[in-house]
């Protein structure tokens, strides 16, 4: 098969010409080939040559107008160029190689090799295809493992013995599941069974690499599929035991609780249908993470999980640390959503009061819209009447939030009187009293006792300060 029309770009013709000048064979390989066949967008191009990839990259760069610096990684034998045509392309060059592994390491012993050696070492058949770039054979597809056929039947399998493939580089087990969730492909049963047999090998992989793959799964079009596959093959209990702990239904007499593992996957799928925000999807994964710890049974009322949102928010940081996820605003965001995920529904259980809505808006801040997506996604009841009632209630809350936000500007609420104002008015040094006065003003605004403006806040401050026996400084009179 010839795919020259699919690679009719200046960069490929340039690489081919330079390769001919150097008398080396050059090919575009891997994910880029897979993606152009599947008509998926891609900006990363991998070039393999039978020779020095670094030398080929440097020669190619000499022919690029406004020549870009070649990034050389000698220890890996690779080089990279950022190339601009219709968009920015990241082009990586490497010499063909063959690899062998030691049992206690995923770092291979690398030697120069042929194209066949290079294709043999690829993780999956759909990533083992190559297209020739040399002039005489430009566009010719080399597909020794029938990757094209596997794309047609939507199958993921390894080119060689899957046990060897996964044992040599256990990260490929996660990549296998990641591709399944990204492409909506099935994993060949023999390949999946090999993942089960080699699951423990994942322990030699760095946490950073595991988390990178996990993030890609969570961002994929089918994140719930990824977690189901991770669970079925035994990887999930190794890399994310807290999630596995959500599994199962317990029944005592006529009382039982739902399977929180399944429920969480439904919530994740619901969120994924509305947002590409990785951290909102993580909040969906984590929102009930503390339920196994907080589970309580009462013979009269049945099972409850009181306080799981508070305990869950605390667990988020521990999990983020272990998984080497960022301990910054993303952590705080996920903690906040886990802590608040019950609030919008709780608002309508009795009566939607302005005060309760103001406090929810204040606590959520700019993340209120994401909180509402999570809360709506959390409605997974199979009881249609109950589900309809919850959805209707949420609409009521959203409308109330809109009205109060337009009137009181709570979302980005800042107390109109600052601590510096209080210190200056009453000639105070930093102390607890200042915080107490600010809390009184804040609570009065959120409870609707005073409007959210500076003059009303100052008038309340004067009254409350007088109760405490504070006297204004002469400069403020």
Secondary structure, 3 states (H helix, E strand, C coil): CECHHHHCCHHHHHHHHHHHHHCCCEEEECHHHHHHHHCCCCCEEEEEECCCHHHHHHHHHHCCCCCCCCEEECCCCEEEEEEECCCEEEEEEEECEEEECCCCCCCCEEEECCHHHHHHCCCCHHHCCEEECCHHHCCEEECCCCHHHHHHCCEECCCCCHHHHHHHCCHHHHHHHHHHHHHCCEECHHHHHHHHHHHHHHHHCCHHHHHHHHHHHHHCCCHHHHHHHHHHHCCHHHHCHHHHCCCCCCEECCEECCCHHHHHHHHHHHHHCCCCCHHHHHHHHHCCCCHHHHCEEECCCEEECCCHHHHHHHHHHHHHHHHCCCCCHHHHHHHHHHHHCCHHHHHCCCCCCHHHHHHHHHHHHHHHHHHHHHHHHCCCCCCHHHHHHHHHHHHHHHHHHHHHHHHHCCCCCCCCCCHHHHHHHHCCCCCHHHHHHHHHHHHHHHCCCCCCCHHHHHHHHHHHHHHCCCCCCHHHC
